[in-house]
């Protein structure tokens, strides 16, 4: 199977779920013609800061930069600059309307179907190295214990001084004697920035874990092509640099939510209030010789996960996947400024607003417009009722995008497995639903349905399965549990 065939499959899957795989001519035309209007208001000149990005090697849609400085008494000033996408995407225009339908970039084994035309997301609204760009900056003071003690938000002109990649940065942070990325090796100041970022990310993470943020380690499947032919689906696990950026973004998203509340603005929040299946989490812990209380308790769950990470490191990824599945997915919600906090169980934070990826998520673009209106003392660009409709649609489309990603991955895996009928695999149960019982194998990294021998299985169980059949067209991978 070549990349073009897999992309055709992905486009069909998107169309089946009312996602747009291509841009209409009027969308592309507006994106190409869009220019930056004359900007009004307070825009700071922050171009001289040592801003840098860390993302995948091949990422072109760079949404955020950061820099930090040590303060007295162990505190750290941490600034996250978020690409000003709104300045080139007019609310209600053709580009905005397309983004409002899909609501997210769709990341498939066939490649990325971007939310915005690439002339914007990969170029004019991307924070490329050496390019001056408008940004919305979340400027935070992080206390020595990892708490966000203070935050201000402002607009600024910034410039990315170094585009770095997750894997090479993680390798250097894990072993400072290892070869550093070229830009890092050439700059003592950038080396100091990375070490300070790593330090503050660790303190942010510890602060959240003390309040119940979950210590999980999951992996996504990454397609491997040789001469344009699919040859494998391999795990692309978390690493130290990915966790670093995630910690910074969680802090910035929380500060954004609190700022909008302080300004009396309605907002969109990401919420996950209680686990979907706490009863099964209790049983899962018991299977590992641990106990959890009968009522949801984030701190107790994180302690269990931390113990398992040390005791069974080889199996921790499977356990993490089971826990994530049992927690359930979050949702978007519109809230007024005087609404009580809407928490996120898995992150152990209240008032969490997605804001740091406006090139890739529509919720973040809407939040950016709310922020800029508040900074300019303008009335809100969206009513609470409009935000509620956006929240519901974004939740729906995010689920649809996940389904597309999963089905394209199954098509790819079915192709790779078609000559392995009868082979036996180690698997972990990832889902038990009215539609069936599902397991994940690791080589290739994919989920399939158990069509026989599934009685009594539940999420988190480990089991040996035999491959019974595959169907590329129907996206089926069927197993029998070996009992």
Rosetta blueprint (number, residue, H / E / L):
1 X L
2 X E
3 X H
4 X H
5 X H
6 X H
7 X H
8 X H
9 X H
10 X H
11 X H
12 X H
13 X H
14 X H
15 X H
16 X H
17 X L
18 X L
19 X L
20 X L
21 X L
22 X L
23 X L
24 X L
25 X H
26 X H
27 X H
28 X H
29 X H
30 X H
31 X H
32 X H
33 X H
34 X L
35 X L
36 X L
37 X L
38 X L
39 X L
40 X L
41 X L
42 X L
43 X E
44 X E
45 X E
46 X L
47 X L
48 X L
49 X L
50 X L
51 X E
52 X E
53 X E
54 X E
55 X E
56 X L
57 X L
58 X L
59 X L
60 X L
61 X L
62 X L
63 X L
64 X E
65 X E
66 X E
67 X E
68 X E
69 X E
70 X E
71 X L
72 X H
73 X H
74 X H
75 X L
76 X E
77 X E
78 X E
79 X E
80 X E
81 X E
82 X E
83 X E
84 X L
85 X L
86 X H
87 X H
88 X H
89 X L
90 X L
91 X L
92 X L
93 X L
94 X H
95 X H
96 X H
97 X H
98 X H
99 X H
100 X H
101 X H
102 X H
103 X L
104 X E
105 X L
106 X E
107 X E
108 X E
109 X L
110 X L
111 X E
112 X E
113 X E
114 X L
115 X L
116 X L
117 X L
118 X H
119 X H
120 X H
121 X H
122 X H
123 X H
124 X H
125 X L
126 X L
127 X L
128 X L
129 X E
130 X L
131 X L
132 X E
133 X E
134 X E
135 X E
136 X E
137 X E
138 X E
139 X E
140 X E
141 X E
142 X E
143 X L
144 X L
145 X L
146 X L
147 X L
148 X E
149 X E
150 X E
151 X E
152 X E
153 X E
154 X E
155 X E
156 X E
157 X E
158 X E
159 X E
160 X E
161 X E
162 X E
163 X E
164 X E
165 X E
166 X H
167 X H
168 X H
169 X H
170 X H
171 X H
172 X H
173 X H
174 X H
175 X L
176 X L
177 X L
178 X L
179 X L
180 X L
181 X L
182 X H
183 X H
184 X H
185 X H
186 X L
187 X L
188 X H
189 X H
190 X H
191 X H
192 X H
193 X H
194 X H
195 X H
196 X H
197 X H
198 X H
199 X H
200 X H
201 X H
202 X H
203 X H
204 X H
205 X H
206 X H
207 X H
208 X H
209 X H
210 X L
211 X L
212 X L
213 X L
214 X L
215 X L
216 X L
217 X L
218 X L
219 X E
220 X E
221 X E
222 X E
223 X E
224 X E
225 X E
226 X E
227 X L
228 X L
229 X E
230 X E
231 X E
232 X E
233 X E
234 X E
235 X E
236 X E
237 X E
238 X L
239 X L
240 X H
241 X H
242 X H
243 X H
244 X H
245 X H
246 X H
247 X H
248 X H
249 X H
250 X H
251 X H
252 X H
253 X H
254 X H
255 X H
256 X H
257 X H
258 X H
259 X H
260 X H
261 X H
262 X H
263 X L
264 X L
265 X L
266 X L
267 X E
268 X E
269 X E
270 X E
271 X E
272 X E
273 X L
274 X L
275 X L
276 X L
277 X L
278 X H
279 X H
280 X H
281 X H
282 X H
283 X H
284 X H
285 X H
286 X H
287 X H
288 X L
289 X L
290 X L
291 X L
292 X L
293 X L
294 X L
295 X L
296 X L
297 X L
298 X H
299 X H
300 X H
301 X H
302 X H
303 X H
304 X H
305 X H
306 X H
307 X H
308 X H
309 X H
310 X H
311 X H
312 X L
313 X H
314 X H
315 X H
316 X H
317 X H
318 X H
319 X H
320 X H
321 X H
322 X H
323 X H
324 X H
325 X H
326 X H
327 X H
328 X L
329 X L
330 X L
331 X E
332 X E
333 X E
334 X E
335 X E
336 X L
337 X L
338 X L
339 X L
340 X L
341 X L
342 X L
343 X L
344 X E
345 X L
346 X L
347 X L
348 X L
349 X E
350 X L
351 X L
352 X L
353 X L
354 X L
355 X L
356 X L
357 X L
358 X L
359 X L
360 X L
361 X E
362 X H
363 X H
364 X H
365 X H
366 X H
367 X H
368 X H
369 X H
370 X H
371 X H
372 X H
373 X H
374 X H
375 X H
376 X L
377 X L
378 X L
379 X L
380 X L
381 X L
382 X L
383 X L
384 X H
385 X H
386 X H
387 X H
388 X H
389 X H
390 X H
391 X H
392 X H
393 X H
394 X H
395 X H
396 X H
397 X H
398 X H
399 X H
400 X H
401 X H
402 X H
403 X H
404 X H
405 X H
406 X H
407 X H
408 X H
409 X H
410 X H
411 X H
412 X H
413 X H
414 X H
415 X H
416 X H
417 X H
418 X L
419 X L
420 X L
421 X L
422 X L
423 X L
424 X E
425 X E
426 X E
427 X E
428 X E
429 X E
430 X E
431 X E
432 X E
433 X E
434 X L
435 X L
436 X E
437 X E
438 X E
439 X E
440 X E
441 X E
442 X E
443 X L
444 X L
445 X E
446 X E
447 X E
448 X E
449 X E
450 X E
451 X E
452 X E
453 X L
454 X L
455 X L
456 X L
457 X L
458 X L
459 X L
460 X L
461 X L
462 X E
463 X E
464 X E
465 X E
466 X E
467 X E
468 X E
469 X E
470 X E
471 X E
472 X L
473 X L
474 X L
475 X L
476 X E
477 X E
478 X E
479 X E
480 X E
481 X E
482 X E
483 X L
